[in-house]
């Protein structure tokens, strides 16, 4: 009998310890949730609808999409939906769906700078806060909370100032443009075309390859076949520069430092910076794809009822010269 009583006491003790352990686990979990900076004031997950461009568009966009997915996860307190579109029409359709889904925040990297007023007005009426990232749009500032962007105009100016500083005896430039109407295309094209007109540079052709290497290669091959030999390739992203280089190689035109043709790209993919390091390319302009931390900070402030210091947050960026770049630069800035 004493043995039975002893066993009963021991069983009860084990049960109590087990219950206490579950209680501690739950308490620990609640503590983590409460400490999360991405929880709404009610403690619920923050609903975000993220509209981006096609992740396969370029190495830059792949890195951008990966960064956003890592940040706006369930583990970080978000209920996120991701949508993609190559045109405004596709993106606007997705935006309307997210507004109907009653997201808390609409995060937008617009395919085109114009045509967003209507859907952003709908978002405002529905109480959906809009945060722009990566690209600017032409819309009233009262339609969005913040704009986290690269200064595409400055990217173009920095690149063109570098090109001007090469002091070539003549400039025969094949200008390969990105998707027409995008902020990146406008900024990078605008600076080159303005300086070309001012300084009398010869633009052999300005044509869009829509960020695509194969299309860029076709453009360059076509121009060379017609007897127009470039001494500058100004490509508005690294992938298009890569395609242009393939065309130069096919036609036995040397490229890089001290060679027949200067090669310029944008985005600073690691493989592209390695081309600079090896003196095969001449210049690459940085475009920072890691914007999620900036967006998260904005959301945290808005959730806490804080006023933002500024509407437009511009990320600092630089340009890299093949004659000055180091291995440390490649490792630090390559994406």
N, C-alpha and C positions, 0 to 999 in steps of 0.2 A: 504493500500500500504506500509506504514512504517513497518507494521508487517511482510509482505512478504520479504522486504529487510533485516530486522533483522534476519529472519529465514535463508535466503540465506547466510548471513555473518557467522552465527553460524555453518551452515553445512560445509562451506568452512574451518572454523577453525578446526572443528572436523576431516575433511579429512586430513588436514596438520599435525595435531597431530598424527593421525593414521600412516601416511607415515613416520613421524619422528621416531615413535616407532619401526616400522619394520626396518628402517635403523639402529637404535641403536642395535636391536637384531642381525642383520646380522653382524654388526661391532664387537659385543661382541663375536659371534661365530667364526669369522675370527681370532680374537685376541687369543682365546683359541687354535685354530688349529696352529697358528703361534708359540705359546709358547710350543707346544708339542715337547718333545725331540725325539720322534720317527718318525717325518716327514722326508722325504727325502729332499735333497737340493732343489728339484723342487716344494716342497710342496705337492706332491702326497703321498698316503699311501705306506708304505714300504711292498713289497711283500715277504713273507717268506713261505717256505715249511718246515714243521717240521716233522721229521721222528723219531718215538719213538718205544719202545717195547709195548707189549700188556698191556693196563692199568689195566686189571684184573689179571695180573701176581702176584701182591703183593700189600700190603698196601703202600709200598714205591712208587711203580710205579703209583698207583692211585693218590697219593699226588703230584708226579712229573708232571703228565699230567694236573691235576687241576691247578697247579701253572703256567704252561706254557699257558694254555688257558686264564687264568685271565690276564696275562701280554700282550700277543700278540693278543689283541682284536681290533676291529674297533675303539672303543672309545679311544684307546691308539695310534691310527694312523697306524695300521697294516692291511694288507690284508693277512690273514694267512690260510694256508691249513694244515690239520693234517692227517698224515698217520701212520699206525702201521704195524709191522711185527715181527714174531717170528724167522725168518731166514734172513740171508743176501740176499738170492735170492728175497724174498718178498720186503725187504727194497730197494734193488737196483732198482727193477722195479718201485717203487714209486719215487725214486730219479731221474730216467731218465724222468719220467713224469713231475716232478717239473722243471727240467732243460728246457724241451720243453715249459713249461708254462712261461718261462723267469722270474722266481722268482729272487729277488735281493739277498736273503740269503737262504742257505740251512742249516738247523739246524739238526744235526744228533746224535742220540744215537744208536750206532751200535750193532746189535745182536751178531756179531762176530768181533774179532779184525782184521782179515785178509780179503783180497779180495776186498778192496775198491779203489785201485789205478786207475783202468780204469774209473769208474764213476766220481771220483774226478777230474781226468784230463779233462774229458768232461765238468765238471762244470767250471773249470778254463778257458777253451777255450771259453765258453759261457759268461764269465764275472760274473758268479754266485759265490758269496763269501760263503765259507763253515765255519761253526762254530760247533765244536764238543762239546757235553755236556754229562755229566754223565759217559761216557765210552771212553776210549782211543782206538785208532786203530793203526795198523802197516802200516804206510804210511809216505811218505816224508812230512816234515813240510811245504814245499812250496805249498802243495795242500790244506791247510786250514789256516784260519786267526787266529783262537784261539781254545784252548781246555780247557773247563771248567769242571773239573773232581774231583772226589774223588780219593784219593790215595789208591787204592785197595790193593796194596802190603803192605802199612803201616797198613791198617785195619787188614790184616791177621797177621802181625807181632805183633801188639798191643794185639790182642786176644791170640796169642800163647804165648807171654811173660806172660800174665796174667795166662794162663793155666799152664805154667811151674812153676810159682810162687806158685801154690797150693801144690807143693811138695808131690804128691800122691806116695804111696808105689809102685804102678803099674798103668800103663795107658792102658786101654782097650777101644779104641775109635771107635764109629760108626761115620763115616765121611759122611755127606750127602751133596752132591755137587749141585751147581746151574746149569744152562744151560752151557754145556761144550763149552769152547772156548770164553765165555764172559769174559770181563776184571774183573768183580767181582769174577767169579769162579776161574780164574787163580790166582788172588792175594790172595784170602782167602785159596784156596787149597795149593798154593805153599808154604806158610809159614808153614802150618801144616805138610805137607809131608816132608819138609826139616828138621824140628825139630824132627819129629818122627824117621827119619833115623839117625839123629845125636845122639839122646838121647835113642834110643832103645825102643820107645813107640810102643805098639801093635795096629796097625790099623786093626780092625776086618774086616771092609769093607770100601771102598771109592766108592760111587755110586751116580749117579745123580738122583735127584727127580724133576729136572727142575723147581725149585722154588715152587713146589706143595705140599701142606700139606698131601693129601691123599696118594700120591706116597711115601712120606717120612715115613708115618705110615706103609705102606706095607714093606718098606725096613727094618725097625726096627723090626717089628713083625716076618719077615722071619728069621732074624739073631737070635732072641731070641728063636724061635722055633727050630733052629738047635743047640741049647745049648750054644750059645755065648752070654754071659751077659756083657753088657757094663757098665763102670763106668763114661764114658764121652760121651755125644752127642755133636758133633761139626757140627751144621747145618748152612749152608751159607746164610740163611735168616730166618726171624721170623716165616713165615708160615710153613716152613719145620720143624723148632724146635717145633712148635705147634703140627704138625703131629707126630713127634717122641715122644712127651710127651703123646699123646693119646695111643701110643703103650706101653709105660712104665706103664701107669695107668692100661691098660688092663691086663698086666702081673704082677701087684702088685709090681712093682719096684719103690721105693720111689725116689724122685728127688728134687733137690734144696739144699739150705744151710744146711749142716750137714746130708744130706741124702745119699742114695746109689749111685745116679748118678748125675753128674754135667750136666747141660743143658746150652748150648751156642747158641746164635742166632746173627743175624745182622739186621740192619735197624732202630731199635729204634721206632717201632710202639708204640703208647701210651699204648695199651693193653699189649704189651710185657714188657714194662718197669714196668707196674703194677705187672706183674708176678715176676719181680725182687724185687719190693718193698715188695711183700708178701712172699718173700724167696722161691718161687716155682721154679724159674730159678736162674742161677748163674751169667751169663754175657750176655751183649748185646753190640755189636759194632755199633757205629753210622755211618750212611751213609746219607748225607744231600741231600734231594730231591729238595730243593728250590734253583734252579739255574737260574731262569728267570731274576733276578735282575743283576746277573753277565753278562748274555748274552746281556741284554738291554744296559748295560754300554759299552760293546764292540761295539755294533751296533752304538750307539750314537757317539763314538769316530771315528769310520770308516766313518760315514756319514759327520762328521766335518773335515775329512781329517787328523785326528790326528794319530800319531804312537802309537801302543800299547806298554806298558811298558814291557810285557812279553808274550810269545806265550802260555805257559801253566799256567793256573790259578788253583791252588789246594786249595780246601776248607778245612778248619780246622775241624777235627773230633776227637771224643774221644771214649773210651770204658767205660761201666758202670758195676760196681761190686755190686751184690745184698747186700753185707754187708755194702756198703757205700752210696748207692743211697738214695736220699731224694724225698719227694713229690714235692718239687720245681723243681727237675731235671725232674721228670715225666711230669709236666705241661709245662716246658720250652722246653724240647727236644723231647717229644713224638709227633709222627706224626699221 
